[in-house]
Amino acid sequence: MPEHEPGSGTALDTRERGTNKEGQRIYLDRRLFMQLLVFDSNPGTQPAALTADLEAALSKHKVPAVVYEDVSNPRGLAVLSFSEDPGLFTGALRAALNEPRLLSLTLRTPLTMFGRSYSSGFENDLDYWLLRRPRETVLNPNWPWAVWYPLRRKGPFERLDPHEKGSIMREHGGIGRSYADSDLAHDVRLACHGLDENDNDFVIGLIGKELFPLSHVVHSMRSTRQTADFMEQMGPFFVGRAVFRTG
């Protein structure tokens, strides 16, 4: 199916695009939705018991998820859930979180993050990059630490010449790959255009075996042109350690 620009009068192609090893375009009309919900609990609630109840509810309703303990809140927990079907978040996940034993949880709405996996046009295995890799990254038992945050670029970035934009993204991506190659930090990149109540563009998850390198990669990115010249807003940040995974 040919690609068309908005307003061309021809049906749009909204599939994810990649490029195979022979240089040919490949397409996939599937993507993974991921949502982070962060909760506080009432004083006096036993954290271990509440975590167990949360794990039981997610398992009962067959919700693929990771449960994090919140570094910034001694009574805090977070649930990262994911599915190709966005109906999970208003169906099975809602049912799980409304189990009677979980009614003491209070949602910290400013930390809610929701997005979808997306392609950049250069991936040679769309099924892996869009569907399998995000799951494998967050479910890896050797990588318990996570930093999640939204970001919004400044408008002028979208009006840059494609070659200049590509150069900026390669600089940014090169730093990320160096951390991944050293098994220091692994990323999950989600687009949240029109899905985020604060009009953010992306949600980023940094996942790894230790917490310090996740902070280090954020610091290293500060000097890139994308962050220094074209970043409008980053955060708020959620920092947690995985204590339960299912999926």
N, C-alpha and C positions, 0 to 999 in steps of 0.2 A: 504494500500500500504506500503511495507516495506521501511525503510530508508536505504540509501546507501551513502557511502563516495565518494567524487569526485575521478575519476580515477579508479573506481571499474569495469567499463565496463557495468554497469547496469544503467538504467534510473534513474535520480535523482528525489527525491521528494522535491519540493520547497515550499510545503504548510507550513503554520504556525502551530506550534504544541503546545498542552497544555496537561493537565492531569485532568481528571474528578475526582469527589469525591470518585469514586470506585478505583482510581489508574490506570485507563486505559487511553491510549493515545487517544487524540481527535485532529482533524485537521480542518483547515479552509483555503481555498485558496482565501481569500479576505484580504485587508488591506487598510488603509487610508493614502493618500498622503497629506502632508501639506507644504505650502510654505509661507515664510515671505518675503515681498518686502518692502523696506524702501525708502522713497522719501523726497527730499527737494523741495521747491517751490520758485518761483522767488520773489525777494523783491518787495513789493507793492501788492502782492496777498493777498486778504482777507482770512485768515484761515478759518473762519466760512463758507464763500461761497464755498471755495474749498472743505471743508469736505462735505457739502451738495451735491455738484456735484459728488463727489466720491461715496457717499451713493446711489445717484440716478442711477449712471452708474452700480454699482454692482447689484442693485435691478433689473434694466432693463434687464440685461443679466443673471439674475438668478444665480449669483455666491455666494455660501455660504462663508461668510467672517466675519472677525472682523476688524474694523478700529481702529487704535491706534493713539493717539497724542504722539509725540516723546518728552520724558522728556529732552533729550539732545539737542534739536533743536526747537526753537520757531516757525519755519515755517515747521517743519517736520511732516509727517504722515507715517503710515505703514499699509499695508494690509496683513492680514493673511487669506489665502484661503485654502480650503480643499475639497477633493473629492476622492472617490475610483477610479475614472477614471483620469489618469494623463493627458488625452487630454484636461481637463478643462483649464489647465495652458497655453496651446497654442491655445485654442479656445475661450471660453466665457470670460475668464479673460483677455486675450489679447485684445479682442474686447472692453471690458469695459474700460480698461486703455488707449485705443486709442480714446476714445470719445473726440471731439474737446475741450471741456471745461477742460480737464485734461492734455492737452499738455504742460502746464507750470510745470508739475511735472518732476523732474529729479531723476532718479534712483541712489541710493547710493549702487552700486554693492557690495562693501565689506561686507555689512550687509545682503545680500541675503542669506536665509537659506531654504533648501528643504530636506525633508526626508519622511519616511514611517513608519507607526506603525509596531511593530514587537512583537513577543511573546518570552518569555524566556523559555518556555517548562513546566511551572508550573501552568499557568492560567487554571481555571476550567470553564470559560465562555469566549471563544475566541471572540464571537460576541461583547460582552460588552467591553472587554479590547482593542480590535483592532479597533472597529468601533464606538461604542457609547460613551465610556468614553472620548476619546480625544475631540469629538465634545461637549459633555456636559460640559467639563471643561472650554474650551475657550469661550463657549456661556453663561456661568452662569452670570447673571446680578449682582450677589452679589460679584463677583470676578473680578473687573475691572483692577487690576494692573497685569502687566506681565513683566517678564524678560526672554529674549530668547538668547541662545548662542549655538555655536557649540563646540565640543570638539574632541580631537584626543588622543587616548591612545598610549603609547610606545609599540613597537613591542613585546618585551619580555612578555607582559601580555598574549598574545594569545598562548604562549608556556607553560604557567603554567599548572600544574596538575589540572584536572577538580575539584577536591575537594578543592584545595587551591584557585582556581579561584572563586568557589562558596562561600567560606568563606569570601573572599574580597567583593564580591557583596552583601552578606547578611549584612555585616557591613554598607555598603553604603546605602542599601535599608532600613535598620532599622531606620536610621536617617530620611530619607525621609518620612517614614510612620508615625513617631512621629509628624512631622509637619502637615501632612494631618489629622491625628486623632484629632489634636487640632484646625483644620480649620485655620491654619496659612499659609500653602503653599501646592499647589496641582500641580503635575507634569504631563507634556506631554513628553514622550520619543519617539524619532524618530531615526531610523537608516538612515544614508545617505552615506553608502559605495558605491562608484562609482557615486554618485549623486551630490557631492559637488566639486566645482572647486579647492578647497584648500585641498582635500583629507582628510577631517574630517571624523570621524566615526559616530558621533551622533549629533543630535540637541536636546537640552533640553529647554522646556518651563516651567517656574515657574509662577503659576497663583494664585492670592489671593485677599482678600478684602483690605489688606493694603500692602504698599510697603516695609516697614522695615523688616517684617519676610522673604521676598524673598531674601533680602540681607543677613539676618542672616543665612538662611539655606546654602547659598553658603559658608559663612564663616565657618559654622560647618563642612561642607564636606571637608574642607582643611586638617583636621587632619586624615582623613581616609587613609588607606593604598593605596586604588585605586588612590586617588588624589595625595597624598604625594610621592608615589613611582612609579606610572605607568601613570601619566598624562603628555603627551607631550605638549599639547596646549589647552587653553580654551579661547573662545571669538573670535571675538569681541562681546560685549554684546549690546543688544538693550533693552531699558527700556521704557515702554509706558503705557498709560492708555486708556482702551477701551471706545470709544464714540459711536460706532455703531456695531450692530451684526445682521447677517441674516443667516439663515441656518436651 
